[in-house]
Amino acid sequence: MKQMIWPTRSDASRFKSLPSPNIKPIKESQSLASHSSTIHSRSTKLSSSSNAGDFSTLPFDILTKIAASFTLTNIQAASLVCRSWRDALRPLREAMMFLRWGKRFKHGGGGVRPNLEKALDSFLKGAARGSTLAMVDAGLVYWEMGQKEKAISLYRKAAELRDPAGQCNLGISYLKAKPPKQKEAIKWLSEASIAGHVRAQYQLARCLHQGGGVDHNLQEAAKWYLKAATGGCVRAMYNVALCYSVGEGLSQSRQQARKWMKRAADGGHSKAQFEHGLGLFSEGEMMKAVVYLELATRSGETAAAHVKNVVLQKISTATHDRVLFLADN
């Protein structure tokens, strides 16, 4: 049996892809104690560097503030990171249970009868455990009950924990105050808008568009209208269409105006349905015009009914029946 021969040593490293440790060889003149001290120093730096990225050492109060606006799914995922996080997030997991029951009591369903008082009690228990979602829902119930100061207090607490819905509701509450607190409203609506809250973006755009205690800024208003419209806000879609139509805050564009007017109309905006219907009528698209005019009429746009009746005189009975079918569907 042949004797196994080990690979021969080489001056160059055989593992080119791995970084070589930057440790100098001990010179004969260098003492062993000195070299040991150098290695210990480097080891300490590596250890402290490793601890800097160890999120399990986060204080419980900091972690719960970070996770205050988390949904149940995110809280469950964060709880799996480590035992420390699981223990810290226990109150928020409990808050999610109270939040779920609060929604059941508020809206009913699943064998539960609507009960606003029980809903509020559940939301408050969730809020006490640190959930901004529960704070906002409790605030909404208080607002419905006419206890606006209590609602605003909860909105403010959620807003300070950087919850976009809390920031938006707080901003709107300040707008509805007597007298309105415009600057405070703009502050919180701006924060919520930057976080991507669509309703806040629309409200911020309205404030900038109308002025009233804040600087009148059409370009900024149009920017936030467009963001809100892109996010699905139907009223913002209508305003974007108007901005494009007259060139207010946005470069005038008939094509863009028509696109956003149709989107608003399809989203159920009655004025957009009327104006889009008029546009189609002027272009000779009688059947499509009547569909939108009929929808606008059903939504209470009385002027649309007059135009619709004019168009109906120009189309056949069969076409009229087809239009009503399309409007119903």
VMD Tcl script that draws the C-alpha trace (Angstrom):
set ca {
  {0.00 0.00 0.00}
  {1.37 3.35 -1.06}
  {1.96 5.94 1.58}
  {-0.25 9.05 1.28}
  {1.71 12.17 0.50}
  {0.43 15.54 1.82}
  {0.36 18.51 -0.57}
  {3.55 20.44 -0.56}
  {3.61 23.90 1.04}
  {3.66 26.90 -1.22}
  {4.65 30.49 -0.58}
  {1.42 31.64 -2.28}
  {-1.96 30.98 -0.72}
  {-3.78 28.03 -2.34}
  {-7.19 29.59 -1.46}
  {-7.19 32.67 -3.65}
  {-10.86 33.51 -3.05}
  {-10.49 33.84 0.70}
  {-8.99 37.01 2.19}
  {-5.82 36.41 4.10}
  {-5.75 37.72 7.64}
  {-3.61 40.84 7.90}
  {-1.39 39.54 10.68}
  {2.31 40.11 10.39}
  {4.69 37.30 11.31}
  {6.47 37.61 14.64}
  {9.91 38.97 14.26}
  {12.63 37.52 16.37}
  {13.11 40.94 18.00}
  {9.40 41.18 18.87}
  {8.38 39.74 22.17}
  {5.66 37.09 22.39}
  {3.80 39.20 24.96}
  {3.66 42.16 22.58}
  {2.26 40.05 19.74}
  {-0.33 38.48 22.04}
  {-1.48 41.96 23.06}
  {-1.94 42.94 19.39}
  {-4.10 39.88 18.64}
  {-6.20 40.50 21.77}
  {-6.81 44.10 20.65}
  {-8.00 42.98 17.21}
  {-10.23 40.34 18.74}
  {-11.86 42.93 20.98}
  {-12.60 45.18 17.97}
  {-14.19 42.29 16.08}
  {-16.30 41.39 19.09}
  {-17.56 44.93 19.58}
  {-18.25 45.22 15.84}
  {-20.32 42.03 15.99}
  {-22.33 43.30 18.98}
  {-23.10 46.56 17.14}
  {-25.30 44.61 14.71}
  {-26.97 42.49 17.40}
  {-30.53 43.82 17.44}
  {-31.51 41.42 20.24}
  {-29.88 43.90 22.64}
  {-32.40 46.65 21.77}
  {-34.20 47.94 24.89}
  {-37.80 46.71 25.12}
  {-39.28 50.23 25.07}
  {-37.37 51.17 21.91}
  {-38.45 47.97 20.15}
  {-42.11 48.38 21.07}
  {-42.09 51.97 19.79}
  {-40.58 50.82 16.50}
  {-43.20 48.07 16.17}
  {-46.14 50.13 17.47}
  {-47.70 50.53 14.01}
  {-46.96 46.94 12.87}
  {-49.75 44.71 11.61}
  {-50.27 41.23 13.08}
  {-48.26 39.60 10.28}
  {-45.27 41.87 10.86}
  {-45.43 41.45 14.64}
  {-45.50 37.66 14.28}
  {-42.51 37.77 11.91}
  {-40.54 40.05 14.24}
  {-41.34 37.79 17.20}
  {-39.49 34.96 15.48}
  {-36.20 36.87 15.29}
  {-35.05 35.94 18.80}
  {-36.33 35.23 22.29}
  {-35.70 38.82 23.38}
  {-37.89 40.21 20.59}
  {-40.57 37.60 21.26}
  {-40.78 38.68 24.91}
  {-40.69 42.40 24.08}
  {-43.48 42.12 21.49}
  {-45.82 40.08 23.63}
  {-48.01 43.11 24.56}
  {-48.39 44.00 20.88}
  {-49.43 40.44 20.03}
  {-52.08 40.73 22.73}
  {-53.07 44.13 21.31}
  {-53.75 42.50 17.94}
  {-56.22 40.14 19.61}
  {-58.09 43.07 21.18}
  {-57.98 44.93 17.85}
  {-59.57 41.99 16.07}
  {-62.35 41.74 18.66}
  {-62.86 45.50 18.54}
  {-63.50 45.37 14.81}
  {-65.95 42.49 15.29}
  {-67.89 44.41 17.91}
  {-67.87 47.56 15.78}
  {-69.02 46.02 12.51}
  {-70.68 42.80 13.66}
  {-70.43 39.46 11.88}
  {-69.16 36.02 12.79}
  {-71.95 35.57 15.31}
  {-71.17 38.88 17.04}
  {-73.70 41.70 17.23}
  {-72.49 45.28 16.73}
  {-71.75 46.89 20.09}
  {-69.91 50.23 20.00}
  {-69.15 50.27 23.74}
  {-67.56 46.81 23.65}
  {-65.68 47.80 20.49}
  {-64.28 50.87 22.22}
  {-63.30 48.83 25.28}
  {-61.40 46.34 23.10}
  {-59.66 49.10 21.13}
  {-58.60 50.86 24.34}
  {-57.12 47.62 25.70}
  {-55.15 47.25 22.48}
  {-54.06 50.90 22.66}
  {-52.90 50.42 26.27}
  {-50.59 47.67 25.02}
  {-48.94 50.05 22.56}
  {-50.67 49.41 19.22}
  {-51.15 52.58 17.18}
  {-53.70 50.72 15.03}
  {-55.87 50.28 18.12}
  {-55.27 53.92 19.12}
  {-56.59 55.14 15.75}
  {-59.65 52.86 15.87}
  {-60.44 53.93 19.44}
  {-60.09 57.55 18.30}
  {-62.55 56.96 15.47}
  {-65.12 55.55 17.92}
  {-64.67 58.50 20.28}
  {-65.11 60.87 17.30}
  {-68.36 59.11 16.32}
  {-69.54 59.48 19.92}
  {-68.83 63.20 19.81}
  {-65.95 62.98 22.29}
  {-63.51 64.74 20.00}
  {-60.91 65.71 22.60}
  {-60.42 62.07 23.57}
  {-60.21 61.16 19.89}
  {-57.59 63.84 19.20}
  {-55.56 62.70 22.22}
  {-55.36 59.16 20.81}
  {-54.64 60.41 17.28}
  {-51.79 62.53 18.66}
  {-50.30 59.58 20.54}
  {-50.41 57.42 17.40}
  {-49.02 60.29 15.30}
  {-46.07 60.78 17.63}
  {-45.29 57.07 17.18}
  {-45.14 57.78 13.42}
  {-48.39 56.06 12.46}
  {-49.50 57.59 9.09}
  {-53.22 57.05 9.76}
  {-52.87 58.71 13.16}
  {-50.98 61.61 11.59}
  {-53.62 62.00 8.89}
  {-56.54 61.90 11.33}
  {-54.81 64.35 13.65}
  {-54.23 66.73 10.73}
  {-57.87 66.53 9.63}
  {-59.00 67.06 13.23}
  {-56.99 70.28 13.35}
  {-58.59 71.40 10.08}
  {-62.05 70.85 11.60}
  {-61.20 72.67 14.82}
  {-62.82 76.04 15.57}
  {-60.86 78.03 14.64}
  {-58.88 75.70 12.33}
  {-55.25 75.07 13.25}
  {-53.85 75.19 9.72}
  {-50.13 75.08 10.50}
  {-50.48 72.10 12.84}
  {-52.68 70.37 10.29}
  {-50.15 70.92 7.49}
  {-47.34 69.58 9.68}
  {-49.05 66.24 10.36}
  {-50.59 65.87 6.91}
  {-47.13 66.44 5.39}
  {-45.59 63.68 7.51}
  {-48.38 61.25 6.63}
  {-48.16 62.21 2.94}
  {-44.42 61.58 2.81}
  {-45.10 58.16 4.38}
  {-47.46 57.43 1.46}
  {-50.88 57.88 3.11}
  {-53.22 58.59 0.18}
  {-55.97 60.42 2.09}
  {-53.38 62.67 3.72}
  {-51.90 63.45 0.30}
  {-55.31 64.57 -0.97}
  {-56.02 66.68 2.12}
  {-52.57 68.27 1.95}
  {-53.12 69.11 -1.72}
  {-56.44 70.78 -0.88}
  {-54.82 72.90 1.83}
  {-52.07 74.03 -0.55}
  {-54.59 74.65 -3.32}
  {-57.08 76.66 -1.29}
  {-54.62 78.48 0.94}
  {-56.45 79.63 4.06}
  {-53.73 80.15 6.64}
  {-50.95 78.54 4.59}
  {-49.04 79.58 1.48}
  {-51.04 79.15 -1.73}
  {-48.91 76.81 -3.87}
  {-50.55 75.39 -7.00}
  {-47.53 73.39 -8.14}
  {-47.15 71.64 -4.77}
  {-50.90 71.09 -4.64}
  {-50.91 69.51 -8.10}
  {-47.97 67.30 -7.13}
  {-49.83 65.88 -4.13}
  {-53.09 65.58 -6.09}
  {-51.21 63.48 -8.63}
  {-49.65 61.28 -5.94}
  {-53.03 60.74 -4.30}
  {-54.65 60.02 -7.67}
  {-51.95 57.48 -8.49}
  {-52.68 55.89 -5.11}
  {-56.36 55.47 -6.01}
  {-58.08 58.55 -4.57}
  {-61.02 59.25 -6.91}
  {-61.49 62.89 -5.82}
  {-57.80 63.50 -6.48}
  {-58.20 61.98 -9.96}
  {-60.91 64.52 -10.73}
  {-58.77 67.42 -9.51}
  {-55.77 66.18 -11.51}
  {-57.99 66.15 -14.61}
  {-58.95 69.77 -13.92}
  {-55.31 70.76 -13.36}
  {-54.30 69.24 -16.71}
  {-57.34 70.73 -18.43}
  {-56.59 74.36 -17.53}
  {-52.82 74.04 -16.97}
  {-53.02 74.85 -13.27}
  {-49.98 73.47 -11.43}
  {-49.38 70.99 -14.28}
  {-48.56 71.49 -17.94}
  {-51.79 71.73 -19.92}
  {-52.57 68.43 -21.63}
  {-55.94 67.50 -23.12}
  {-54.92 63.85 -23.36}
  {-53.92 63.63 -19.67}
  {-57.02 65.56 -18.64}
  {-59.27 63.12 -20.47}
  {-57.40 60.09 -19.07}
  {-57.79 61.20 -15.45}
  {-61.39 62.37 -15.95}
  {-62.31 58.92 -17.25}
  {-60.55 57.25 -14.31}
  {-62.44 59.44 -11.87}
  {-65.71 58.73 -13.68}
  {-65.08 54.99 -13.65}
  {-64.30 55.31 -9.94}
  {-67.78 56.73 -9.29}
  {-67.13 60.49 -9.14}
  {-70.45 62.05 -10.22}
  {-69.05 65.34 -11.56}
  {-66.40 63.40 -13.51}
  {-69.12 61.16 -14.96}
  {-71.05 64.24 -16.10}
  {-68.02 66.00 -17.60}
  {-66.70 62.84 -19.27}
  {-70.18 62.25 -20.68}
  {-70.21 65.78 -22.09}
  {-66.81 65.19 -23.67}
  {-67.99 62.00 -25.33}
  {-71.17 63.74 -26.54}
  {-69.12 66.54 -28.16}
  {-67.06 63.90 -29.97}
  {-70.13 62.10 -31.31}
  {-69.79 59.04 -29.04}
  {-73.51 59.05 -28.27}
  {-73.91 55.62 -26.70}
  {-70.90 55.97 -24.39}
  {-71.97 59.52 -23.52}
  {-75.41 58.37 -22.41}
  {-73.92 55.67 -20.16}
  {-71.86 58.21 -18.20}
  {-74.67 60.78 -18.20}
  {-77.06 58.17 -16.84}
  {-74.58 57.29 -14.06}
  {-74.15 60.97 -13.23}
  {-77.92 61.46 -13.14}
  {-78.32 58.55 -10.71}
  {-75.67 60.17 -8.49}
  {-77.65 63.39 -8.28}
  {-76.17 65.53 -11.09}
  {-79.41 67.13 -12.29}
  {-77.74 68.95 -15.20}
  {-76.67 65.56 -16.59}
  {-80.30 64.52 -16.94}
  {-81.08 67.36 -19.35}
  {-78.14 66.50 -21.62}
  {-79.00 62.80 -21.43}
  {-82.58 63.45 -22.58}
  {-81.28 65.40 -25.58}
  {-79.01 62.50 -26.55}
  {-81.75 59.89 -26.04}
  {-83.83 61.59 -28.72}
  {-81.08 60.85 -31.22}
  {-80.70 57.11 -30.53}
  {-83.00 54.15 -31.09}
  {-85.04 52.38 -28.40}
  {-82.85 49.29 -28.66}
  {-79.75 51.39 -28.10}
  {-81.46 53.09 -25.17}
  {-82.13 49.71 -23.53}
  {-78.53 48.70 -24.14}
  {-77.32 51.89 -22.45}
  {-79.41 51.23 -19.36}
  {-78.04 47.69 -19.21}
  {-74.47 48.99 -19.32}
  {-75.22 51.59 -16.64}
  {-76.63 48.89 -14.38}
  {-73.54 46.77 -14.78}
}
mol new
graphics top color blue
foreach p $ca { graphics top sphere $p radius 0.5 }
foreach p [lrange $ca 0 end-1] q [lrange $ca 1 end] { graphics top cylinder $p $q radius 0.2 }
display resetview
